[in-house]
């Protein structure tokens, strides 16, 4: 058993599955090196492939004993170029191109897209960004069936490249029919987290949540912030979502790249204020696609995300298609652990005025358990949680003392994998606090995590108040 371990990173690691790591043996190694959640990118692959990945992940859970979570990332309405007349097409600044309606360009300077309304919804002065923002066009004239553009930043254009339309009010829905189908599949197959692309309003989030709940699915819905409209309604979207992802790839194209670091800090702070988990994603260790070591800037990027208050960081191509998936996870894990040492002596975060996920008594008891643990130098805090709500609240205090989140529900434990500082662990006994303590002490001694003289603090319920944690127990480990 490698996990949970009292010295593992408090921050969570999400790794994208792809050809570089999709065997059970590789996935198990990634878990041993620190992965908490596996991301399945719905933009690549079909449901039979997703089902096979789930089978392999379940095999990994059995191999490692760790309840690793699964996030299905819905692809959303990705707008792309159609087939080029001349592929590739090199363009220089000052050149003119035209977007035309239909699927068949008739000249090298004509472009088509998979979004038919593009020619209707852009206006003179709008920017059109191609190839992840590396090529920039400005709309200079619009007609019934074509839009004339001037190239501002040149480069090489290829068929099927992505199109971003920053600042353009698009009528496309956040969920295409394929996304609806994949969301239903997620609900039917026990997926733990579903992330929604192209979020522009809280209604986008509530629509997905309503769909999942109608199918009796308790998966947490993660809103991806990647549009300027999402930033303009950020507080409402965070309220509606179960968690948020800072999707810096598209966000860095939709807004000025110079704005992106401040936008990231703002998103994280709003999530902290509202007690919502937040994931920072895209190009965190990008150079590790090809290299076994990251750049210093990338290491600083991960560290600053943790210091800002991110609950998790996500690896994309680094694990999916990179040459060094295990090294990438191990590197992120080490950066997190070094960075988190700065949090060791920080005071416990103040008790929020309102906590909607748990009873006020549970919130107060959980808060004060951290103060007690810090005052006595406890080795471990143990939180018994049937729904995950108590562990959720405990995680937002960002207390450095290791916290064991125990439950007798594997689905709850998998969702705890997103909660900062919470180590999920299965235990059968939740009703009897004394029995719970005995099991924790036995587990800790068996794996050399607890020794005689260590103090542990346990948050549990007496049963006097239903669905409420009203008990804090301080226990000192005794010799056998």
C-alpha positions as CSV (number, residue, x, y, z in Angstrom):
1,X,0.0,0.0,0.0
2,X,1.5,3.3,-1.1
3,X,-1.5,5.6,-0.4
4,X,-2.8,7.3,1.6
5,X,0.5,8.5,3.0
6,X,0.8,11.3,5.6
7,X,3.5,13.1,3.5
8,X,1.7,13.1,0.2
9,X,0.8,16.3,-1.5
10,X,-2.3,18.0,-0.2
11,X,-3.0,19.5,-3.6
12,X,-4.6,17.1,-6.1
13,X,-3.2,15.9,-9.4
14,X,-5.5,15.2,-12.4
15,X,-3.9,13.3,-15.3
16,X,-5.4,12.9,-18.8
17,X,-5.5,9.4,-20.2
18,X,-4.1,8.8,-23.6
19,X,-2.0,6.4,-25.7
20,X,1.1,7.1,-23.5
21,X,-0.5,5.8,-20.3
22,X,-3.7,3.9,-20.9
23,X,-2.6,0.4,-19.9
24,X,-3.6,-0.7,-16.4
25,X,0.1,-1.1,-15.4
26,X,0.9,2.5,-16.4
27,X,-2.3,3.9,-14.8
28,X,-1.4,2.1,-11.5
29,X,2.1,3.6,-11.6
30,X,0.6,7.1,-12.1
31,X,-1.6,6.5,-9.0
32,X,1.4,5.4,-7.0
33,X,3.2,8.6,-8.0
34,X,0.4,10.9,-7.0
35,X,-2.6,10.9,-9.4
36,X,-5.9,11.5,-7.7
37,X,-8.2,11.7,-10.7
38,X,-8.0,10.5,-14.2
39,X,-9.5,12.7,-17.0
40,X,-11.1,11.2,-20.0
41,X,-11.2,13.7,-22.8
42,X,-14.5,13.2,-24.7
43,X,-13.1,15.0,-27.7
44,X,-11.0,12.0,-28.4
45,X,-12.5,8.6,-28.6
46,X,-15.9,7.0,-28.5
47,X,-18.1,5.5,-25.7
48,X,-16.8,1.9,-26.2
49,X,-13.3,3.2,-25.7
50,X,-14.4,5.2,-22.6
51,X,-16.0,2.0,-21.2
52,X,-12.8,0.1,-21.7
53,X,-10.9,2.9,-19.9
54,X,-13.3,2.6,-17.0
55,X,-12.7,-1.1,-16.8
56,X,-9.0,-0.6,-16.7
57,X,-9.4,2.1,-14.0
58,X,-11.5,-0.2,-11.9
59,X,-8.7,-2.8,-12.3
60,X,-6.2,-0.1,-11.1
61,X,-8.4,0.6,-8.0
62,X,-8.2,-3.0,-7.1
63,X,-4.5,-3.1,-7.7
64,X,-3.6,0.0,-5.7
65,X,-6.4,0.0,-3.1
66,X,-6.8,3.7,-3.9
67,X,-10.3,5.1,-4.9
68,X,-9.0,7.2,-7.8
69,X,-11.7,9.4,-9.3
70,X,-12.7,9.8,-13.0
71,X,-13.5,13.1,-14.7
72,X,-15.3,13.0,-18.1
73,X,-14.5,16.3,-20.0
74,X,-17.2,17.1,-22.4
75,X,-15.8,18.6,-25.6
76,X,-18.4,21.2,-26.2
77,X,-19.0,23.1,-29.5
78,X,-15.4,23.3,-30.7
79,X,-15.5,25.6,-33.8
80,X,-13.0,24.4,-36.4
81,X,-11.9,25.2,-40.0
82,X,-13.2,23.0,-42.7
83,X,-11.0,21.4,-45.4
84,X,-8.7,24.0,-47.0
85,X,-8.5,24.5,-50.8
86,X,-4.7,24.6,-50.4
87,X,-3.5,22.7,-47.3
88,X,-1.3,23.9,-45.6
89,X,-1.8,27.6,-46.4
90,X,0.9,30.1,-45.4
91,X,-0.4,33.7,-44.9
92,X,1.5,36.9,-44.3
93,X,0.4,40.0,-42.3
94,X,-1.7,42.3,-44.5
95,X,-3.1,39.5,-46.7
96,X,-6.9,39.1,-47.1
97,X,-8.9,35.9,-46.5
98,X,-12.6,35.2,-46.7
99,X,-14.8,33.0,-44.6
100,X,-17.6,31.7,-46.9
101,X,-20.8,29.8,-46.3
102,X,-20.8,26.2,-47.1
103,X,-18.3,23.4,-47.0
104,X,-16.3,23.7,-50.3
105,X,-13.9,26.6,-50.7
106,X,-13.3,27.6,-54.3
107,X,-10.0,29.4,-53.9
108,X,-6.9,29.3,-51.7
109,X,-8.0,32.5,-50.0
110,X,-11.5,31.1,-49.0
111,X,-12.0,29.4,-45.6
112,X,-15.0,27.4,-44.3
113,X,-15.9,26.3,-40.8
114,X,-18.0,23.7,-39.1
115,X,-20.1,26.5,-37.6
116,X,-22.5,27.7,-40.3
117,X,-23.5,30.8,-38.4
118,X,-20.0,32.3,-38.2
119,X,-20.6,34.4,-41.3
120,X,-23.8,35.8,-39.7
121,X,-22.5,36.5,-36.2
122,X,-19.2,38.3,-36.7
123,X,-19.0,42.1,-37.4
124,X,-16.4,44.4,-38.8
125,X,-13.7,45.0,-36.2
126,X,-14.1,41.5,-34.6
127,X,-11.1,39.3,-34.2
128,X,-10.9,35.7,-35.5
129,X,-8.1,33.6,-34.0
130,X,-6.8,30.4,-35.6
131,X,-4.5,27.6,-34.4
132,X,-4.7,28.3,-30.6
133,X,-4.4,32.1,-31.2
134,X,-1.1,32.0,-33.1
135,X,-2.8,33.4,-36.2
136,X,-5.0,36.5,-35.9
137,X,-7.5,37.9,-38.4
138,X,-9.6,41.1,-38.3
139,X,-13.0,41.2,-39.9
140,X,-13.1,44.2,-42.3
141,X,-16.3,43.6,-44.3
142,X,-19.4,41.4,-44.1
143,X,-21.8,40.2,-46.9
144,X,-24.7,37.8,-47.0
145,X,-22.5,34.7,-47.6
146,X,-19.0,35.8,-46.9
147,X,-16.8,37.6,-44.4
148,X,-13.7,39.4,-45.6
149,X,-10.7,39.5,-43.1
150,X,-7.3,41.0,-42.9
151,X,-4.4,38.9,-41.5
152,X,-2.8,40.7,-38.5
153,X,-0.5,37.8,-37.4
154,X,0.6,35.5,-40.1
155,X,1.6,31.8,-40.0
156,X,0.6,28.4,-41.5
157,X,-3.0,27.5,-41.6
158,X,-4.1,23.8,-41.7
159,X,-7.4,22.1,-42.2
160,X,-9.5,21.4,-39.1
161,X,-7.6,23.9,-36.9
162,X,-9.5,25.5,-34.1
163,X,-11.3,28.8,-34.4
164,X,-11.7,31.2,-31.5
165,X,-14.0,34.3,-31.7
166,X,-13.1,36.4,-28.7
167,X,-15.9,38.9,-27.8
168,X,-18.3,37.6,-30.4
169,X,-21.8,36.7,-29.0
170,X,-22.3,33.3,-30.4
171,X,-25.7,31.5,-30.4
172,X,-24.3,28.0,-30.2
173,X,-25.3,25.9,-27.2
174,X,-22.8,24.8,-24.6
175,X,-23.9,21.2,-25.2
176,X,-24.1,19.6,-28.6
177,X,-26.1,16.4,-29.1
178,X,-22.8,14.4,-28.7
179,X,-22.2,16.1,-25.3
180,X,-25.7,15.3,-24.2
181,X,-25.2,11.7,-25.2
182,X,-21.8,11.5,-23.4
183,X,-23.3,13.1,-20.3
184,X,-26.1,10.5,-20.2
185,X,-23.4,7.8,-20.6
186,X,-21.5,9.3,-17.7
187,X,-24.6,9.2,-15.5
188,X,-25.2,5.6,-16.4
189,X,-21.6,4.5,-15.7
190,X,-20.7,6.0,-12.4
191,X,-18.5,8.9,-13.5
192,X,-17.5,11.0,-10.5
193,X,-17.0,14.4,-12.2
194,X,-18.3,15.9,-15.5
195,X,-16.7,19.1,-16.8
196,X,-18.7,21.4,-19.1
197,X,-16.9,23.4,-21.9
198,X,-18.0,26.7,-23.4
199,X,-19.8,27.9,-20.2
200,X,-21.2,31.4,-20.6
201,X,-24.0,31.6,-18.0
202,X,-25.1,29.8,-14.8
203,X,-28.0,28.3,-16.9
204,X,-25.4,26.3,-18.9
205,X,-24.3,24.7,-15.7
206,X,-27.8,24.1,-14.2
207,X,-28.9,22.5,-17.4
208,X,-26.2,19.8,-17.1
209,X,-26.8,19.3,-13.4
210,X,-30.6,18.9,-14.0
211,X,-29.9,16.3,-16.7
212,X,-27.5,14.3,-14.4
213,X,-29.9,14.5,-11.4
214,X,-32.8,13.4,-13.5
215,X,-30.8,10.2,-14.1
216,X,-30.1,9.9,-10.3
217,X,-26.4,10.7,-10.9
218,X,-24.5,12.5,-8.1
219,X,-21.4,13.4,-10.2
220,X,-20.0,16.8,-9.5
221,X,-20.3,19.3,-12.3
222,X,-17.2,21.3,-13.1
223,X,-17.6,24.6,-15.1
224,X,-14.7,25.3,-17.4
225,X,-14.0,29.1,-17.5
226,X,-12.7,29.7,-21.0
227,X,-14.9,32.5,-22.3
228,X,-15.0,36.3,-21.6
229,X,-18.7,35.9,-21.0
230,X,-17.9,33.5,-18.2
231,X,-15.6,36.0,-16.5
232,X,-18.3,38.6,-16.7
233,X,-20.8,36.3,-14.8
234,X,-18.1,34.5,-12.8
235,X,-19.8,34.7,-9.3
236,X,-23.1,33.4,-10.7
237,X,-21.4,30.5,-12.5
238,X,-19.3,29.5,-9.4
239,X,-22.5,29.5,-7.3
240,X,-24.2,27.2,-9.8
241,X,-21.3,24.8,-10.3
242,X,-19.9,22.2,-7.9
243,X,-16.4,23.2,-9.0
244,X,-14.5,25.2,-11.6
245,X,-11.7,24.6,-14.0
246,X,-9.4,27.5,-15.2
247,X,-9.2,26.3,-18.8
248,X,-6.2,28.5,-19.7
249,X,-5.8,27.2,-23.3
250,X,-9.0,28.7,-24.8
251,X,-9.2,31.4,-22.1
252,X,-5.7,32.7,-23.1
253,X,-7.0,33.1,-26.7
254,X,-10.5,34.5,-25.8
255,X,-8.9,37.3,-23.7
256,X,-5.6,39.1,-24.0
257,X,-2.8,36.7,-22.9
258,X,-1.6,39.5,-20.6
259,X,-4.9,39.3,-18.7
260,X,-4.8,35.5,-18.1
261,X,-2.6,35.4,-14.9
262,X,-4.9,38.0,-13.2
263,X,-8.0,36.2,-14.4
264,X,-6.7,33.0,-13.0
265,X,-6.1,34.6,-9.6
266,X,-9.5,36.1,-9.6
267,X,-11.2,32.8,-10.5
268,X,-9.3,31.0,-7.7
269,X,-10.2,33.7,-5.1
270,X,-13.9,33.6,-6.0
271,X,-13.9,29.8,-5.7
272,X,-12.2,30.1,-2.3
273,X,-14.7,32.6,-1.1
274,X,-17.6,30.4,-2.2
275,X,-16.0,27.1,-0.9
276,X,-15.8,25.6,-4.4
277,X,-13.0,23.3,-5.6
278,X,-10.9,24.9,-8.4
279,X,-8.7,23.2,-10.9
280,X,-5.9,24.9,-12.9
281,X,-5.4,23.4,-16.3
282,X,-3.4,23.6,-19.6
283,X,0.3,23.7,-20.3
284,X,1.4,23.4,-16.7
285,X,4.4,21.2,-17.6
286,X,4.1,21.6,-21.3
287,X,7.8,21.0,-22.1
288,X,7.6,17.6,-20.5
289,X,5.9,16.4,-23.7
290,X,9.4,16.0,-25.0
291,X,11.7,16.6,-22.0
292,X,12.2,14.7,-18.8
293,X,12.5,18.0,-16.8
294,X,10.2,21.0,-16.8
295,X,11.3,24.6,-17.4
296,X,11.8,26.8,-14.3
297,X,8.8,28.9,-15.5
298,X,6.6,25.8,-15.5
299,X,7.7,24.8,-12.0
300,X,6.9,28.3,-10.8
301,X,3.5,28.2,-12.6
302,X,2.5,25.1,-10.6
303,X,3.8,26.5,-7.3
304,X,2.0,29.8,-7.8
305,X,-1.3,28.0,-8.6
306,X,-1.0,26.2,-5.2
307,X,-0.1,29.4,-3.3
308,X,-3.0,31.2,-4.9
309,X,-5.3,28.5,-3.5
310,X,-5.9,26.0,-6.3
311,X,-7.2,22.6,-5.1
312,X,-5.9,20.7,-8.1
313,X,-3.6,21.0,-11.1
314,X,-4.2,19.1,-14.3
315,X,-1.9,17.5,-16.8
316,X,-3.1,17.1,-20.4
317,X,-0.8,16.1,-23.2
318,X,2.0,15.6,-20.7
319,X,0.4,12.3,-19.6
320,X,-1.8,11.5,-22.6
321,X,0.7,11.6,-25.4
322,X,4.0,12.8,-23.8
323,X,7.2,10.8,-23.6
324,X,7.5,11.0,-19.8
325,X,4.0,10.6,-18.2
326,X,5.3,9.2,-14.9
327,X,8.1,11.8,-14.7
328,X,5.5,14.5,-15.3
329,X,3.3,13.3,-12.4
330,X,6.2,12.8,-10.1
331,X,7.6,16.3,-10.9
332,X,4.2,17.9,-10.3
333,X,3.9,16.0,-7.0
334,X,7.4,17.2,-5.8
335,X,6.7,20.8,-6.7
336,X,3.4,20.6,-4.8
337,X,5.0,19.1,-1.7
338,X,7.8,21.6,-1.6
339,X,5.4,24.5,-2.1
340,X,3.0,23.3,0.6
341,X,5.6,23.6,3.2
342,X,5.0,27.4,3.2
343,X,1.4,26.6,4.4
344,X,2.6,24.7,7.4
345,X,2.5,27.5,10.0
346,X,-0.4,29.4,8.5
347,X,-3.5,29.9,10.7
348,X,-6.7,28.1,10.0
349,X,-8.9,29.9,7.5
350,X,-11.8,31.8,9.2
351,X,-15.1,30.1,9.6
352,X,-17.4,31.3,6.7
353,X,-20.6,33.1,7.6
354,X,-22.6,30.7,5.6
355,X,-21.9,27.1,4.6
356,X,-24.7,25.6,2.5
357,X,-23.3,22.0,2.2
358,X,-23.4,21.1,5.9
359,X,-25.3,21.9,9.1
360,X,-23.9,25.0,10.9
361,X,-23.0,22.8,13.9
362,X,-21.0,20.5,11.6
363,X,-19.2,23.5,10.1
364,X,-18.3,24.9,13.5
365,X,-17.2,21.6,14.9
366,X,-15.1,20.9,11.8
367,X,-13.5,24.4,11.9
368,X,-12.6,24.0,15.6
369,X,-11.1,20.5,15.1
370,X,-8.4,22.1,12.9
371,X,-7.7,24.7,15.6
372,X,-7.4,21.9,18.2
373,X,-5.2,19.8,16.0
374,X,-2.9,22.7,15.3
375,X,-2.7,23.6,19.0
376,X,-1.7,20.1,20.1
377,X,0.5,19.2,17.1
378,X,-1.8,16.3,16.1
379,X,-0.4,13.8,13.7
380,X,-3.7,13.3,11.9
381,X,-7.2,14.6,11.7
382,X,-9.9,12.1,10.8
383,X,-13.3,13.2,9.3
384,X,-16.1,10.6,9.0
385,X,-18.3,11.6,6.1
386,X,-21.4,9.9,4.6
387,X,-22.0,12.5,1.9
388,X,-18.6,14.1,1.5
389,X,-19.9,17.5,2.8
390,X,-17.9,17.5,6.0
391,X,-14.7,16.6,4.1
392,X,-15.5,19.3,1.6
393,X,-15.8,22.0,4.3
394,X,-12.6,20.7,6.0
395,X,-10.7,20.9,2.8
396,X,-11.4,24.6,2.3
397,X,-9.7,25.5,5.5
398,X,-6.4,24.4,3.9
399,X,-5.0,23.2,7.2
400,X,-1.6,21.5,6.6
401,X,-2.1,18.7,9.1
402,X,-3.0,15.5,7.2
403,X,-6.7,14.7,7.1
404,X,-8.1,11.3,6.5
405,X,-11.5,11.4,5.0
406,X,-13.3,8.1,5.9
407,X,-16.5,6.8,4.4
408,X,-18.2,3.5,3.8
409,X,-19.3,4.7,0.3
410,X,-16.8,4.3,-2.5
411,X,-18.5,6.9,-4.7
412,X,-18.1,9.5,-1.9
413,X,-14.4,8.6,-1.5
414,X,-13.8,9.0,-5.2
415,X,-15.4,12.5,-5.0
416,X,-13.1,13.3,-2.1
417,X,-10.2,12.9,-4.5
418,X,-10.8,16.5,-5.6
419,X,-10.8,18.0,-2.1
420,X,-7.5,19.7,-1.1
421,X,-5.8,18.0,1.9
422,X,-8.3,15.1,2.2
423,X,-6.9,11.6,1.9
424,X,-9.9,9.3,1.1
425,X,-10.0,5.9,2.9
426,X,-12.6,3.2,3.2
427,X,-13.8,2.2,6.7
428,X,-17.0,0.4,7.5
429,X,-17.7,1.8,11.0
430,X,-19.0,5.4,11.0
431,X,-21.7,5.2,13.7
432,X,-19.6,4.3,16.7
433,X,-16.8,6.9,17.3
434,X,-14.8,4.6,19.6
435,X,-14.8,1.8,17.0
436,X,-13.8,4.3,14.3
437,X,-10.8,5.4,16.5
438,X,-9.8,1.8,17.0
439,X,-9.9,1.1,13.3
440,X,-7.9,4.3,12.4
441,X,-5.2,3.5,15.0
442,X,-5.0,-0.1,13.8
443,X,-4.6,1.1,10.2
444,X,-2.1,3.7,11.2
445,X,0.1,1.3,13.2
446,X,-0.1,-1.4,10.6
447,X,1.3,0.9,7.9
448,X,3.8,2.6,10.2
449,X,1.9,5.9,9.9
450,X,1.0,6.3,13.6
451,X,3.2,5.5,16.7
452,X,2.6,5.5,20.4
453,X,2.3,9.1,21.7
454,X,0.9,10.5,18.5
455,X,-2.3,12.6,18.9
456,X,-5.2,12.3,16.4
457,X,-8.3,14.4,16.3
458,X,-11.6,12.8,15.1
459,X,-14.7,14.6,13.8
460,X,-17.8,12.4,14.0
461,X,-21.4,12.4,15.1
462,X,-23.1,11.0,18.2
463,X,-26.3,10.3,16.4
464,X,-28.2,12.6,18.7
465,X,-28.7,15.1,15.8
466,X,-29.4,13.5,12.5
467,X,-26.9,14.3,9.6
468,X,-24.8,16.4,12.0
469,X,-21.2,16.1,13.2
470,X,-21.4,17.3,16.8
471,X,-18.4,15.5,18.3
472,X,-14.6,16.2,18.4
473,X,-12.5,13.5,20.1
474,X,-8.8,13.9,20.9
475,X,-7.1,10.5,21.1
476,X,-3.5,9.7,22.0
477,X,-2.1,6.5,20.4
478,X,-1.1,4.0,23.1
479,X,1.4,1.1,23.0
480,X,0.1,-2.3,22.0
